[in-house]
Amino acid sequence: MAQYHLEMKVNGKPVVLDIDPGLRLLDVLRDCLGLTGAKEGCGEGECGACSVILDGELVDSCLVFAPQAFGREVLTIEGIAQDGELDYLQQAFLDAGAVQCGYCTPGMILAAKALLDRNPHPTRQEISKAISGNICRCTGYAKIVKGVENAAASRDTKEGVNRV
């Protein structure tokens, strides 16, 4: 099969690969780039374990053919932390006890990031809706919602707005 020349940005860095055009974005991230935060869950876009942010929108990378990412920007969980420091969102999840086995955590954090990027002050209902495409079997959604609420408050404090 002919190779496809893929050019995209992943976590802010240019990536150029020659790949099988039938690969999914999930496969490229995990197998070609070694970014294993996005996980194969259901393979049908139902669980959110493979969630990434593609040009600012949350997507299930198991449903995106890699060529669809040409010229686009992909953010994975590996691109959230900066300089070895946890992002405010990652820290808020830890502080709220919203992390247990960790399988759903990357997708949940990226779903929360996508929400907070477009709506810095979401209601509980908006948070619940934003994470509804991600399945968690360990932690429970109450702690995850609390983590997102804490992240929104933490973000405000860091930006000089005290909304706690």
GIBELTA-V547850 format. One record per helix or strand of 3 or more residues. SS is the DSSP state (H for helix, E for strand). FROM is the first residue (numbers start at 0). TO is the last residue. If there is no record, write none. Layout:
ss=SS from=FROM to=TO
ss=SS from=FROM to=TO
This chain:
ss=E from=2 to=9
ss=E from=12 to=19
ss=H from=24 to=31
ss=E from=50 to=53
ss=E from=56 to=59
ss=H from=60 to=62
ss=H from=65 to=68
ss=E from=72 to=74
ss=H from=76 to=78
ss=H from=87 to=94
ss=H from=104 to=117
ss=H from=123 to=129
ss=H from=140 to=157
